Each structure stands twice: as structure tokens, then as C-alpha cells.
């Protein structure tokens, strides 16, 4: 992560490209909300899971740009710092206002997904933590969402023995679409890394144990670890690369310890 403390020459050289890239993305914001319209610009993470323009995977990723640009602008290039901070603040306000329901972040604003809990809803925060960028959303919201995911997507899927399913409803029903009903190994590892960074070690290793149980015990995938599997153990894409995200669990250091942990 370039902060400008020791790498000012490279920072000055790359700053114009960073600024132009973010400015290009902003043209797809709707109105003055400063929330990137997901359906237009990037390939959504969940192709088979329909979404409205305000939805978690894209918007949480877009939120990451704010702290990164603030860091870049803070050192040798200060003129746009106020504009960058304002953009991030307005984006954060819209993100929370549209998607936070008091317990977790909704998958999108569509009524059909009102009760959908997505494991990957804090992916942007996980990445921000890895880079030391700070909170994209208030910490109390992060903890609440992490606990909700654990209680539903981990413990209600295969009785907590198969990892974190991508999508689960509040009543414990698995989301019925090609990707929502799957466990993605890399996604589960990223979620576990975020749990660990928040001092929720027991939950992190319980989640990871589910992956171990499927890969090495109940299904015997071993070194042909796939991208994903469903509740019956049917898998896709063996020898996949995303399970390499396991190293994120080793790289992360706890940033906070929850009371009683």
C-alpha cells in the first residue's frame, strides 16, 4: 500500500492515473448519491444472482476507493483531499441508508432479496482491513453483520460442517439460485479472515473447519480442492485458484478484541 511516507516519487507518477480511473467510475453514479451503479460497469461477482443497481458486491468495492484515494491524496498531493473525503462520506451514507437493515447489509434493494444474507457482504471491509484503510462502515455494523452471517450461512448450512454458503435467508432457507446455494472456498476463507481480524477467533476457525471437513474428510477432494460445492457436495472447478485465499487468514492480525474473547 503506497502511503507517500517513503514512496513519494512513485506516488506522484501514479496519482494522475488513479485520479482519472476514479473520475471515470463516478460518471456511472446515479444523481448526487455517489454510489456506483452496479449493473453498468463491472462483472458482478454473482452472475446468477439477480440484483438491483444498489447491491453489496459492487457498492462495497466502490466504497474501498474512498479511503485509498484519501491516503494517496494526503501526502504529496493535497489539493483534492476535501473533494475525495466528501465523495466517500456521501457514498457511505447512501450505502448504509439503502442496504443496512439493523442487523446486516441487504444483498440489494429488491423486495425479493429482502431477507437474503450474503456471506460476502463485507468483502470490501476485509480488503480495507488488509490494507489498513480503516472502517468503511461503522464497526458496530460490521460485528452485527459478521455474527448474522455466522449464525445463518455457517451454522444453518450442513449444521456448521460445510463452510459458509453464499446465500441464506433469515428463516434458514438456502437461496435458490446457481451461486447463492454454493459454498465458495475463497469467499469462506476471506470471511474467516475478517472474523479473525475482529477478534472472533472461535467463529473464524469453526468456519474454516467446515472447509477442512468437506475437503479432507467427508468428500475427499484433497489437492483437487474445487471452487465451490453445494449442500450435497456436488462441486465445480476442481484444482481452483481461489482457495489460495487461505493465506489471508495467516496474514491478518487481530485489529480488535471483542469483550469476552
Backbone bond lengths (Angstrom), bond angles and torsions (degrees), N, CA, C in turn:
res aa  C-N    CA-C-N  psi(-1)  N-CA   C-N-CA  omega(-1)  CA-C   N-CA-C  phi
1 X - - - 1.465 - - 1.517 109.11 -
2 X 1.331 117.56 120.28 1.454 121.92 179.26 1.525 109.65 -82.58
3 X 1.302 116.89 120.23 1.455 120.84 -178.99 1.520 112.33 -109.89
4 X 1.335 117.54 -15.51 1.443 120.34 -178.03 1.507 113.56 93.06
5 X 1.319 118.26 -4.06 1.453 120.22 -178.68 1.522 112.06 -71.85
6 X 1.349 116.79 -35.79 1.457 120.23 -179.33 1.523 112.96 -131.94
7 X 1.308 117.33 -3.87 1.463 120.59 -172.13 1.529 111.20 -125.47
8 X 1.326 115.95 44.73 1.456 120.67 -172.60 1.521 112.94 -65.59
9 X 1.329 117.60 -34.84 1.464 119.38 -179.02 1.519 111.49 -63.50
10 X 1.324 115.93 -47.33 1.457 119.92 178.50 1.524 110.81 -65.90
11 X 1.315 116.70 -36.88 1.452 121.49 179.49 1.523 110.58 -62.79
12 X 1.328 116.85 -45.03 1.465 120.27 178.79 1.524 111.13 -63.20
13 X 1.329 116.38 -35.62 1.456 120.07 -178.45 1.522 111.90 -71.27
14 X 1.324 117.14 -36.92 1.471 120.21 -174.71 1.528 113.40 -91.68
15 X 1.328 117.83 -18.34 1.456 120.36 -175.29 1.525 113.94 -55.67
16 X 1.344 120.62 -44.18 1.468 118.88 179.56 1.527 113.25 -58.28
17 X 1.327 117.50 -38.80 1.465 120.43 179.10 1.524 111.04 -67.51
18 X 1.323 117.06 -41.21 1.464 121.24 177.68 1.530 109.78 -61.26
19 X 1.310 115.98 -46.57 1.470 121.01 -179.18 1.522 110.93 -61.31
20 X 1.334 117.29 -45.21 1.464 120.99 -179.12 1.528 111.65 -64.91
21 X 1.346 116.55 -38.53 1.462 120.04 -179.03 1.518 110.91 -64.57
22 X 1.316 116.99 -45.44 1.465 120.29 -179.73 1.527 110.91 -68.26
23 X 1.332 116.52 -37.41 1.455 119.84 178.15 1.525 110.80 -63.67
24 X 1.324 116.23 -37.08 1.466 120.22 176.79 1.523 110.66 -63.30
25 X 1.326 116.85 -43.47 1.460 120.53 -179.86 1.526 111.31 -62.87
26 X 1.306 116.86 -35.00 1.464 120.09 -174.89 1.514 112.48 -65.86
27 X 1.331 118.27 -21.19 1.459 118.77 179.80 1.526 111.84 -66.13
28 X 1.333 116.71 -16.41 1.458 119.95 -179.81 1.521 112.38 -93.95
29 X 1.334 117.89 1.63 1.451 120.14 175.67 1.517 109.46 -68.07
30 X 1.323 115.98 148.55 1.456 120.04 178.20 1.522 109.21 -93.71
31 X 1.311 116.36 118.74 1.456 121.17 178.64 1.519 111.81 61.85
32 X 1.328 115.70 -140.98 1.461 121.40 -177.47 1.511 111.72 -100.66
33 X 1.332 117.15 16.67 1.456 120.22 -173.54 1.521 112.69 -78.53
34 X 1.341 117.90 -21.19 1.455 122.36 -178.62 1.530 110.90 57.58
35 X 1.337 115.49 42.60 1.447 121.29 174.94 1.515 106.76 -122.30
36 X 1.321 116.75 118.06 1.464 121.81 -176.42 1.510 110.88 -60.36
37 X 1.350 116.37 126.70 1.457 120.54 179.05 1.510 109.20 -73.20
38 X 1.317 115.96 112.72 1.455 121.42 -167.82 1.512 113.79 -66.09
39 X 1.310 116.61 -38.47 1.460 119.32 -169.81 1.525 113.18 -69.69
40 X 1.328 118.08 -15.94 1.455 120.05 -172.43 1.516 112.59 -91.48
41 X 1.311 117.33 -44.45 1.453 118.87 -159.37 1.509 116.42 -94.90
42 X 1.318 118.71 -53.64 1.446 119.50 -172.11 1.519 111.45 -116.03
43 X 1.318 115.55 160.26 1.459 121.51 175.18 1.522 108.19 -67.31
44 X 1.339 119.04 115.87 1.460 120.02 179.10 1.522 111.01 -61.85
45 X 1.311 116.28 148.03 1.454 120.24 -179.96 1.514 111.36 -61.90
46 X 1.318 116.86 -38.89 1.459 121.64 -178.55 1.525 109.27 -105.70
47 X 1.313 117.73 88.01 1.453 121.40 -176.82 1.520 110.64 -62.54
48 X 1.326 117.14 -39.36 1.448 120.91 -175.90 1.506 114.97 -85.64
49 X 1.332 117.91 4.38 1.462 122.13 -179.55 1.515 107.43 -112.86
50 X 1.337 117.59 105.70 1.459 121.75 -175.65 1.512 110.32 -61.35
51 X 1.333 115.35 151.57 1.454 119.83 -173.83 1.524 111.58 -149.48
52 X 1.325 115.76 153.60 1.453 121.43 172.20 1.523 108.58 -87.15
53 X 1.336 117.23 176.72 1.464 120.08 -176.00 1.529 111.54 -64.41
54 X 1.331 118.27 -32.31 1.466 120.78 175.22 1.516 107.58 -96.91
55 X 1.345 115.99 107.79 1.456 117.77 178.28 1.511 109.48 -149.94
56 X 1.338 115.67 162.71 1.452 121.90 -167.13 1.526 115.04 -62.11
57 X 1.352 120.71 -56.75 1.459 119.15 -169.98 1.519 114.45 -54.43
58 X 1.332 116.88 -44.44 1.449 118.77 -177.98 1.523 111.86 -78.12
59 X 1.341 117.41 -45.67 1.450 120.08 -175.07 1.517 112.27 -66.00
60 X 1.337 117.53 -37.71 1.464 119.20 179.06 1.524 110.04 -68.58
61 X 1.327 116.88 -35.08 1.459 119.86 175.56 1.517 111.29 -66.76
62 X 1.312 116.69 -39.99 1.467 121.81 178.38 1.522 110.49 -63.58
63 X 1.322 117.32 -37.26 1.451 120.56 178.92 1.528 111.44 -61.75
64 X 1.336 117.75 -30.79 1.460 120.35 -179.60 1.520 111.87 -60.85
65 X 1.332 116.87 -28.03 1.459 119.51 -176.05 1.515 111.61 -64.17
66 X 1.344 116.95 -32.73 1.455 119.91 -177.26 1.510 113.81 -59.21
67 X 1.346 119.50 -57.14 1.459 119.91 179.26 1.515 113.45 -61.23
68 X 1.337 117.16 -35.48 1.457 119.10 -179.10 1.522 110.57 -66.66
69 X 1.307 115.92 -42.29 1.459 118.24 178.97 1.531 110.53 -68.39
70 X 1.309 117.05 -35.33 1.465 119.20 177.28 1.511 110.56 -61.10
71 X 1.335 116.28 -42.17 1.461 120.21 178.08 1.524 111.01 -62.45
72 X 1.328 115.92 -45.11 1.450 119.85 -178.85 1.524 111.49 -65.05
73 X 1.315 115.72 -39.90 1.458 119.07 -175.99 1.519 112.62 -78.65
74 X 1.324 117.00 -15.74 1.453 120.99 -171.69 1.527 112.54 -71.43
75 X 1.344 117.47 -32.69 1.457 118.80 -170.39 1.521 113.43 -91.71
76 X 1.354 119.70 -87.65 1.446 117.63 -175.77 1.526 113.43 -82.95
77 X 1.315 118.50 -17.01 1.452 121.54 -174.45 1.511 108.00 -123.73
78 X 1.302 118.27 102.91 1.455 121.81 -169.99 1.525 113.56 -110.81
79 X 1.315 117.82 -11.74 1.463 119.95 -168.91 1.517 113.73 -63.30
80 X 1.338 117.34 -30.91 1.463 120.04 -176.01 1.525 112.56 -102.02
81 X 1.310 117.99 11.74 1.459 120.45 -175.11 1.530 111.32 -60.96
82 X 1.326 117.67 -42.69 1.463 120.42 -178.30 1.518 111.08 -63.40
83 X 1.329 116.83 -41.61 1.460 121.02 179.24 1.524 111.15 -64.60
84 X 1.328 116.56 -41.35 1.460 121.48 -179.00 1.527 110.42 -65.26
85 X 1.340 115.91 -45.19 1.455 120.49 -179.92 1.530 110.65 -62.14
86 X 1.327 116.73 -41.64 1.450 121.33 179.04 1.525 111.21 -63.78
87 X 1.335 116.62 -41.15 1.462 120.98 179.23 1.520 110.99 -61.93
88 X 1.327 116.30 -45.91 1.462 120.30 179.85 1.528 110.92 -63.44
89 X 1.320 117.96 -43.65 1.455 121.73 -177.17 1.520 111.38 -63.22
90 X 1.336 116.57 -42.38 1.458 119.83 179.59 1.529 111.14 -69.33
91 X 1.341 115.91 -38.36 1.456 119.44 177.15 1.513 111.83 -63.79
92 X 1.330 116.49 -42.19 1.462 121.38 178.67 1.523 110.88 -62.80
93 X 1.316 116.69 -42.28 1.467 120.80 -179.82 1.519 110.83 -61.68
94 X 1.329 117.10 -43.85 1.460 120.84 -179.89 1.520 111.40 -67.71
95 X 1.318 115.85 -42.66 1.466 121.46 -179.79 1.521 110.48 -57.81
96 X 1.314 116.25 -48.87 1.464 120.79 179.58 1.520 110.83 -67.06
97 X 1.324 116.75 -44.33 1.449 120.70 -177.06 1.520 113.71 -62.13
98 X 1.327 117.08 -35.41 1.455 120.48 -176.68 1.523 113.68 -89.33
99 X 1.331 117.61 -29.18 1.463 119.21 -170.25 1.529 115.12 -115.62
100 X 1.310 119.51 -21.53 1.465 120.23 -178.55 1.527 109.93 -78.93
101 X 1.342 117.05 129.94 1.475 120.23 -178.15 1.524 112.90 -114.92
102 X 1.324 117.05 10.74 1.459 120.59 179.22 1.511 113.48 104.25
103 X 1.342 117.87 -20.04 1.459 122.44 178.98 1.524 112.73 -127.10
104 X 1.326 116.52 -36.17 1.460 121.66 -177.91 1.526 108.25 -156.69
105 X 1.353 116.27 174.35 1.450 120.96 177.99 1.528 109.51 -92.11
106 X 1.311 115.47 124.12 1.463 120.90 179.48 1.521 109.88 -61.80
107 X 1.330 116.03 151.95 1.460 120.60 178.87 1.523 110.76 -63.63
108 X 1.317 117.48 -42.92 1.456 122.42 174.09 1.521 108.45 -158.78
109 X 1.322 116.55 -168.73 1.464 120.44 -175.75 1.521 113.26 -96.30
110 X 1.323 117.80 3.79 1.450 120.85 -179.68 1.534 111.39 -76.00
111 X 1.335 117.99 139.63 1.470 120.50 178.96 1.527 112.95 -57.53
112 X 1.336 117.42 -33.33 1.458 120.33 -178.41 1.506 114.19 -66.38
113 X 1.338 117.12 -19.93 1.462 121.50 179.21 1.530 112.08 -108.50
114 X 1.319 116.41 16.04 1.463 120.82 -173.87 1.528 112.52 -58.68
115 X 1.331 116.73 -35.47 1.456 120.27 -177.03 1.530 113.06 -102.70
116 X 1.331 117.22 11.32 1.466 121.16 -177.01 1.523 111.17 -81.65
117 X 1.330 115.68 128.53 1.465 122.24 177.48 1.528 107.23 -110.27
118 X 1.326 117.00 116.75 1.453 121.31 -177.86 1.527 110.09 -100.51
119 X 1.322 116.77 130.42 1.465 120.55 178.87 1.518 111.78 -59.24
120 X 1.311 116.50 -36.08 1.464 122.11 -173.00 1.522 113.67 -85.61
121 X 1.320 118.56 14.47 1.459 119.80 -172.12 1.521 114.28 -66.32
122 X 1.317 118.45 -19.77 1.463 121.70 178.37 1.520 112.24 -112.24
123 X 1.332 116.83 27.19 1.463 120.19 -179.31 1.523 111.63 -59.97
124 X 1.321 116.46 -39.26 1.456 119.30 178.33 1.517 112.29 -63.40
125 X 1.346 116.48 -37.97 1.457 120.37 177.82 1.524 111.60 -67.76
126 X 1.329 116.25 -38.67 1.468 120.15 175.75 1.521 110.43 -57.48
127 X 1.316 116.49 -47.90 1.464 121.11 -179.15 1.525 110.57 -65.20
128 X 1.337 116.45 -41.12 1.458 120.39 178.45 1.528 111.11 -62.07
129 X 1.323 117.13 -39.98 1.462 120.72 177.61 1.519 111.56 -63.73
130 X 1.343 116.35 -40.24 1.460 119.98 179.79 1.520 111.32 -60.88
131 X 1.339 116.63 -31.99 1.455 121.70 -177.98 1.526 112.91 -97.25
132 X 1.339 116.62 0.02 1.460 119.56 179.20 1.515 113.87 69.96
133 X 1.334 117.10 34.72 1.459 121.25 -175.55 1.524 113.88 -90.28
134 X 1.318 117.84 -9.86 1.458 119.85 179.29 1.513 113.23 92.11
135 X 1.317 115.96 -169.11 1.459 122.20 -172.93 1.527 111.72 -82.04
136 X 1.326 116.91 127.87 1.456 121.85 171.10 1.520 110.60 -82.20
137 X 1.323 115.45 -32.70 1.463 122.50 176.07 1.528 106.75 -132.99
138 X 1.319 118.29 160.36 1.470 120.21 -178.36 1.526 112.43 -53.91
139 X 1.320 116.13 143.59 1.450 121.25 -175.06 1.523 112.36 -61.59
140 X 1.308 117.68 -35.90 1.473 119.77 178.69 1.526 111.36 -60.76
141 X 1.319 116.74 -35.49 1.470 120.47 177.32 1.517 110.68 -68.52
142 X 1.319 116.71 -40.38 1.463 120.86 178.69 1.520 110.91 -58.98
143 X 1.322 116.81 -49.06 1.460 121.50 -177.70 1.525 110.67 -63.32
144 X 1.331 116.60 -43.05 1.458 120.34 179.12 1.528 110.81 -60.95
145 X 1.325 116.79 -45.17 1.464 120.79 -179.72 1.522 111.11 -65.13
146 X 1.328 117.28 -41.99 1.465 120.95 179.38 1.523 111.13 -60.71
147 X 1.317 116.76 -42.83 1.462 120.55 179.41 1.529 111.14 -67.01
148 X 1.328 117.22 -38.87 1.459 120.69 178.90 1.524 110.55 -63.74
149 X 1.324 116.45 -43.53 1.468 120.52 177.85 1.523 110.39 -60.97
150 X 1.312 117.10 -44.88 1.466 120.37 -178.69 1.524 111.04 -62.24
151 X 1.320 116.07 -46.00 1.468 120.42 -177.50 1.527 112.55 -64.86
152 X 1.317 117.05 -32.07 1.468 120.71 -175.43 1.523 112.46 -103.10
153 X 1.326 117.20 -62.78 1.467 121.21 -171.41 1.525 113.27 -71.53
154 X 1.321 116.71 -25.14 1.474 120.05 178.07 1.528 110.72 -96.14
155 X 1.317 117.40 -60.48 1.463 120.95 -170.05 1.527 113.87 -76.04
156 X 1.328 118.33 -23.26 1.461 120.08 179.23 1.531 112.02 -96.71
157 X 1.304 116.50 3.71 1.465 120.36 177.43 1.522 108.73 -109.38
158 X 1.317 116.32 110.79 1.458 119.61 -178.25 1.515 112.86 60.54
159 X 1.344 116.65 30.44 1.471 121.90 -179.42 1.518 112.91 56.15
160 X 1.331 115.85 33.83 1.459 120.08 176.25 1.509 114.36 76.88
161 X 1.334 117.56 20.76 1.475 120.22 -175.00 1.521 113.57 -115.72
162 X 1.365 117.89 9.92 1.464 119.43 -172.94 1.519 114.55 -133.10
163 X 1.328 118.48 10.95 1.454 120.72 -176.67 1.515 111.62 93.54
164 X 1.328 116.49 -166.70 1.467 122.18 -176.91 1.522 110.23 -102.78
165 X 1.328 117.27 116.25 1.453 120.71 177.77 1.526 109.12 -70.65
166 X 1.318 117.26 146.00 1.464 120.46 -176.74 1.517 112.88 -59.66
167 X 1.332 117.09 -42.27 1.449 119.60 -175.27 1.522 113.31 -135.37
168 X 1.315 115.43 131.97 1.462 121.71 178.31 1.522 107.68 -143.32
169 X 1.324 117.42 142.69 1.458 120.04 176.88 1.526 109.37 -87.76
170 X 1.312 115.24 168.95 1.457 119.92 -177.83 1.522 112.68 -66.87
171 X 1.340 117.31 -21.29 1.469 119.52 178.22 1.521 112.85 -93.11
172 X 1.337 117.06 7.96 1.456 120.99 175.63 1.512 115.24 89.68
173 X 1.324 116.96 12.05 1.466 120.98 178.04 1.527 109.79 -89.20
174 X 1.322 117.17 132.77 1.460 121.30 178.57 1.524 108.97 -70.21
175 X 1.328 116.87 135.43 1.458 121.36 178.29 1.527 109.09 -60.66
176 X 1.320 116.65 128.48 1.459 121.11 -173.40 1.526 111.20 -95.89
177 X 1.325 116.76 73.16 1.458 121.04 168.35 1.524 107.00 -145.13
178 X 1.337 119.21 165.47 1.470 120.68 -169.68 1.523 115.34 -56.09
179 X 1.331 118.22 -30.49 1.459 120.31 -176.58 1.521 113.07 -107.61
180 X 1.331 117.34 -31.25 1.453 120.08 178.77 1.513 112.83 -62.44
181 X 1.337 117.55 -28.74 1.464 121.09 -176.76 1.526 113.15 -87.44
182 X 1.336 117.10 3.25 1.462 120.84 -177.17 1.522 112.81 -103.14
183 X 1.316 115.45 154.28 1.463 122.68 164.04 1.521 106.77 -91.97
184 X 1.320 117.63 124.92 1.464 121.25 173.06 1.530 106.99 -102.24
185 X 1.311 116.10 121.18 1.464 120.52 -173.52 1.529 111.10 -58.17
186 X 1.326 117.22 -47.73 1.460 120.29 -179.09 1.511 112.96 -62.98
187 X 1.331 116.91 -39.32 1.462 121.35 178.42 1.525 110.97 -64.73
188 X 1.332 116.55 -43.17 1.458 120.09 178.61 1.521 110.68 -62.17
189 X 1.325 117.46 -40.00 1.466 120.62 179.74 1.525 111.44 -66.84
190 X 1.339 117.13 -39.37 1.466 120.13 177.08 1.523 110.41 -64.27
191 X 1.328 116.69 -42.06 1.467 120.68 177.72 1.528 110.67 -62.35
192 X 1.328 117.03 -42.78 1.464 120.53 178.93 1.522 111.17 -64.16
193 X 1.327 116.68 -37.51 1.463 120.31 177.74 1.524 110.78 -63.35
194 X 1.335 116.62 -39.46 1.460 119.90 177.80 1.524 110.86 -66.75
195 X 1.328 116.88 -40.97 1.464 119.64 174.95 1.526 110.94 -56.43
196 X 1.330 115.53 -46.61 1.459 120.30 -178.48 1.522 110.87 -62.62
197 X 1.327 117.18 -40.50 1.462 120.21 -179.13 1.517 111.96 -65.41
198 X 1.328 116.34 -22.57 1.463 120.65 179.07 1.527 112.42 -95.53
199 X 1.334 116.78 10.82 1.452 120.27 177.84 1.512 114.08 81.24
200 X 1.342 118.03 8.57 1.468 121.91 -178.88 1.533 108.36 -95.62
201 X 1.327 115.48 65.02 1.459 120.91 -171.90 1.526 112.72 -68.24
202 X 1.318 117.06 -40.91 1.461 119.55 -179.48 1.527 110.99 -60.71
203 X 1.321 116.60 -43.51 1.456 120.73 178.72 1.529 110.97 -66.84
204 X 1.335 115.80 -38.62 1.469 119.76 -179.86 1.523 111.01 -61.60
205 X 1.324 116.90 -47.27 1.463 119.00 -175.63 1.530 112.53 -78.79
206 X 1.312 117.48 -25.28 1.462 119.64 171.51 1.530 109.76 -65.11
207 X 1.326 116.12 -41.91 1.463 121.12 178.01 1.519 110.60 -62.78
208 X 1.323 116.96 -46.26 1.462 121.25 -179.81 1.524 111.61 -67.04
209 X 1.321 117.04 -32.79 1.463 119.46 178.44 1.525 110.62 -60.39
210 X 1.339 117.38 -34.17 1.451 120.38 177.16 1.522 112.11 -59.69
211 X 1.337 116.75 -39.87 1.463 120.40 176.32 1.527 110.45 -64.85
212 X 1.317 115.97 -46.73 1.471 120.19 178.59 1.524 110.82 -57.71
213 X 1.319 116.01 -43.32 1.461 120.31 -177.32 1.523 111.48 -60.72
214 X 1.336 116.65 -44.09 1.459 119.90 -179.94 1.527 111.29 -71.75
215 X 1.333 116.78 -46.16 1.471 120.88 -173.28 1.524 111.78 -68.88
216 X 1.330 117.45 -42.15 1.457 119.87 -170.43 1.532 114.99 -110.35
217 X 1.332 117.62 -15.16 1.465 119.03 -174.59 1.528 111.29 -116.29
218 X 1.331 117.18 -70.29 1.468 119.04 -169.28 1.525 113.98 -75.09
219 X 1.339 118.20 -32.17 1.470 120.12 -176.80 1.527 113.38 -114.77
220 X 1.301 117.66 -19.72 1.454 119.89 174.88 1.516 115.06 66.67
221 X 1.334 117.70 38.43 1.469 119.73 177.18 1.532 111.27 -70.52
222 X 1.302 115.68 -36.48 1.456 123.35 -179.90 1.524 111.93 49.21
223 X 1.344 117.53 -125.60 1.457 119.42 -173.14 1.526 113.39 -78.32
224 X 1.321 116.46 1.99 1.455 120.68 170.31 1.531 109.38 -100.40
225 X 1.312 115.89 38.60 1.463 121.11 -178.22 1.531 110.91 -52.10
226 X 1.327 117.99 124.12 1.464 120.55 -177.40 1.526 112.76 -86.01
227 X 1.312 113.89 173.91 1.459 119.95 174.30 1.518 110.66 -68.21
228 X 1.347 116.31 -39.80 1.467 119.15 -169.90 1.518 111.16 -157.58
229 X 1.344 114.15 166.76 1.461 121.37 170.54 1.524 109.27 -152.83
230 X 1.332 115.23 163.19 1.458 119.65 178.03 1.528 109.69 -107.06
231 X 1.314 116.66 -172.04 1.464 121.50 -174.66 1.527 112.00 -62.80
232 X 1.344 117.01 -23.31 1.463 121.05 179.44 1.529 112.93 -94.28
233 X 1.313 116.61 0.63 1.464 119.83 -179.84 1.511 113.95 85.84
234 X 1.341 118.22 4.64 1.464 120.63 174.51 1.526 108.62 -67.61
235 X 1.332 117.11 128.34 1.458 119.25 -170.99 1.520 112.17 -117.39
236 X 1.341 114.86 165.02 1.459 122.92 173.87 1.526 109.65 -128.59
237 X 1.323 115.73 147.06 1.465 123.12 167.16 1.525 112.68 55.63
238 X 1.331 115.98 71.67 1.466 119.02 177.47 1.534 110.80 -69.70
239 X 1.322 115.77 160.32 1.474 123.16 -176.76 1.528 110.59 55.53
240 X 1.327 115.78 44.39 1.465 121.43 -175.35 1.522 110.64 -84.55
241 X 1.342 115.90 161.39 1.470 119.77 -174.40 1.523 113.38 -88.35
242 X 1.330 119.00 -27.90 1.461 119.52 -173.47 1.519 114.32 -64.81
243 X 1.342 120.31 -26.78 1.458 117.81 174.10 1.527 114.31 -58.58
244 X 1.340 117.06 -12.37 1.468 119.53 174.41 1.525 111.60 -63.55
245 X 1.335 116.96 -11.34 1.467 120.69 176.41 1.520 111.91 -63.07
246 X 1.328 117.59 -7.47 1.472 120.10 176.85 1.514 111.19 -56.07
247 X 1.340 116.25 -29.17 1.466 119.01 -179.79 1.514 111.70 -66.60
248 X 1.329 117.45 -22.35 1.466 119.72 176.99 1.516 111.12 -61.55
249 X 1.330 116.67 -32.10 1.461 120.60 179.43 1.521 110.44 -67.29
250 X 1.328 116.71 -36.04 1.459 120.70 179.27 1.521 112.02 -77.67
251 X 1.327 116.38 -31.15 1.464 120.32 -176.47 1.522 112.88 -75.48
252 X 1.335 115.72 -32.52 1.454 118.82 -173.12 1.523 110.66 -73.67
253 X 1.304 115.04 144.43 1.460 121.97 174.46 1.521 108.20 -116.71
254 X 1.338 117.64 137.66 1.461 118.94 -179.96 1.523 111.69 -54.67
255 X 1.319 116.38 126.69 1.457 120.41 178.66 1.527 112.08 -93.44
256 X 1.346 114.69 -23.03 1.463 120.26 -178.56 1.513 108.94 -147.62
257 X 1.282 116.48 151.41 1.457 121.40 173.49 1.513 108.19 -115.45
258 X 1.320 116.39 123.86 1.461 119.91 178.88 1.519 110.15 -74.27
259 X 1.327 118.28 150.46 1.472 121.21 177.82 1.520 110.99 -54.96
260 X 1.322 116.56 132.28 1.455 121.41 178.08 1.499 115.07 86.60
261 X 1.366 117.24 -3.15 1.461 120.34 -179.41 1.523 110.44 -91.97
